[in-house]
Amino acid sequence: MSTRYHIGAKGLRGSIEAYAKRFDLLEVQADAHSPSPTALRRWRKAVPPHFEFCVVAGKSLAAVKDSPEQARELEMAVEAITALQARCFLLATPVDVTPSTVWRERMARLLEKLPRDVTTIVWEPRGVWEHEQAAAAAKKWGVVLSVDPVREAVPPGPAAYVRLRALGETHSYGESALSRVISAVGPRRDAYVVLETASALTECKTLRRLAARGDGAERGGGGRVVRPRVATMKVRDDEQE
């Protein structure tokens, strides 16, 4: 299987046109501070067809508690998904969303409200969730678990969503570490990679080169684009740049 890689940096750097010349994935927050649907539609027209957007839930929606604010942010999220023709929606839940029964039930109810036609729902839990516990819950709910592939196993499935963070002594990732990321992702339909380092552009180029050399992975959008309405790795000091 040939893996299509979609690689982005942390946040928009410069204009969307300039960003799209370097990356082909962008996370866009859906809340009161987000661009209007009209502006988002302009973004969609300004980038190539293979460019992917991931709409990110606002804080009230990610809190997984019924409230007027949650309802408004859900509406904003659906509008953003439609305007951007986004194939990914990211729900990053805060630390107080725990593995308890009440939170699991709230998560299940919220997920039922999200568009599921050709939009991949990605879940990024924080707090006390154990990795295996979160992976099992994600599988049950039919969502993709977002992981740090350097520190956590990438769950099986047709799509992977991974985030490379600049944490502690790790300020960038060398070729050896990025090669191991590709091995951790493995063959699948799509791999979404968010680089949070200051050297994201360099790492993006290295990832693409290694993926093409290693398993025949394609640049994002290598297949037909449909629009909507493992083991833990450790980075050694000699693999950091």
Residue pairs with C-beta under 8 A, 6 or more apart in sequence:
1 187
1 188
1 189
2 187
2 215
2 216
2 217
2 218
2 222
3 185
3 186
3 187
3 188
3 189
3 190
3 191
3 211
3 215
3 216
3 217
3 218
4 189
4 190
4 191
4 217
4 218
4 219
4 220
4 221
4 222
4 223
5 191
5 193
5 207
5 208
5 211
5 217
5 218
5 219
5 220
6 24
6 25
6 52
6 190
6 191
6 192
6 193
6 220
6 221
7 23
7 24
7 25
7 193
7 194
7 195
7 204
7 207
7 208
7 220
8 23
8 24
8 25
8 26
8 27
8 52
8 54
8 192
8 193
8 194
8 195
9 19
9 22
9 23
9 194
9 195
9 196
9 200
9 201
9 204
10 27
10 194
10 195
10 196
10 200
11 27
12 19
12 26
13 19
16 26
16 43
16 46
16 47
17 46
17 47
19 26
20 46
20 47
20 48
20 51
22 201
22 204
23 200
23 201
23 204
24 48
24 50
24 51
24 52
24 219
24 220
24 221
25 51
25 52
25 53
25 54
25 192
25 193
25 194
25 220
26 51
26 52
26 53
26 54
27 53
27 54
27 55
27 56
27 90
27 194
28 34
28 35
28 40
28 43
28 53
28 54
28 55
28 56
28 80
28 84
28 86
29 56
29 58
30 55
30 56
30 57
30 58
30 61
30 73
30 76
30 77
30 79
30 80
31 58
31 59
31 60
31 73
31 76
32 58
32 76
34 40
34 76
34 80
35 43
37 79
37 80
37 82
37 83
38 83
40 80
40 83
40 84
41 83
41 84
43 53
43 84
44 53
44 83
44 84
44 85
48 221
49 221
49 225
50 219
50 220
50 221
50 222
50 225
51 220
51 221
52 86
52 87
52 88
52 192
52 220
52 221
53 84
53 85
53 86
53 87
53 88
54 86
54 87
54 88
54 89
54 90
54 122
54 192
55 77
55 80
55 81
55 84
55 86
55 88
55 89
55 90
56 89
56 90
56 92
57 73
57 77
57 89
57 90
57 91
57 92
58 73
58 76
58 77
59 73
59 94
60 67
60 69
60 70
60 72
60 73
61 70
61 73
61 74
61 77
61 91
61 110
62 91
62 92
62 93
62 94
63 70
63 93
63 94
63 96
63 97
64 93
64 97
64 103
64 106
64 107
64 110
65 106
66 106
74 113
74 114
77 89
77 114
78 115
80 86
81 89
81 115
81 119
81 228
82 228
82 229
85 227
85 228
86 119
86 228
87 118
87 119
87 120
87 225
87 226
87 227
87 228
88 119
88 120
88 122
88 161
88 192
89 114
89 115
89 119
89 120
89 121
89 122
90 122
90 123
90 124
90 146
90 161
91 110
91 114
91 121
91 122
91 123
91 124
91 143
92 123
92 124
92 125
92 126
92 146
93 107
93 123
93 124
93 125
93 126
93 127
94 126
94 127
95 126
95 127
95 128
96 127
97 103
97 106
97 107
97 125
97 126
97 127
98 127
98 128
98 129
99 128
99 129
99 130
99 133
99 137
104 137
107 137
107 141
108 141
111 121
111 141
111 142
111 143
114 121
115 228
115 229
116 142
117 228
117 229
118 226
118 227
118 228
119 228
120 144
120 159
120 161
120 190
121 141
121 142
121 143
121 144
122 143
122 144
122 145
122 146
122 161
122 192
123 134
123 138
123 141
123 143
123 144
123 145
123 146
124 145
124 146
124 161
124 163
125 134
125 145
129 137
131 147
131 152
131 153
134 145
135 145
135 153
135 155
138 144
138 145
138 155
139 155
144 155
144 157
144 159
144 160
144 161
145 155
145 161
146 161
146 162
146 163
147 153
147 154
147 155
147 161
147 162
147 163
148 162
148 163
148 164
148 165
149 162
149 164
149 181
149 184
149 185
149 233
150 164
150 170
150 173
150 177
150 180
150 181
150 233
150 234
150 235
151 232
151 233
151 234
152 232
153 184
153 230
153 231
153 232
154 160
154 162
154 184
154 185
154 186
154 230
155 230
156 230
157 188
158 188
158 189
158 190
159 188
159 189
159 190
159 191
159 192
160 185
160 188
160 190
160 191
160 192
161 192
161 194
162 181
162 184
162 185
162 191
162 192
162 193
162 194
163 193
163 194
163 196
164 173
164 181
164 193
164 194
164 195
164 196
164 197
164 203
165 196
165 197
166 172
166 196
166 197
166 198
169 237
169 240
170 235
170 240
171 197
171 198
171 199
171 240
172 197
172 198
172 199
172 202
172 203
172 240
172 241
173 181
173 197
173 203
173 235
173 239
173 240
173 241
174 239
174 240
174 241
175 206
175 210
176 238
176 239
177 233
177 235
177 239
177 240
178 203
178 206
178 207
178 210
179 210
179 214
180 233
181 193
181 207
181 233
182 207
182 210
182 211
182 214
182 215
182 217
183 214
184 230
184 231
184 233
185 191
185 193
186 215
186 230
187 215
189 223
191 217
193 207
195 203
195 204
197 203
199 241
208 219
211 217
212 218
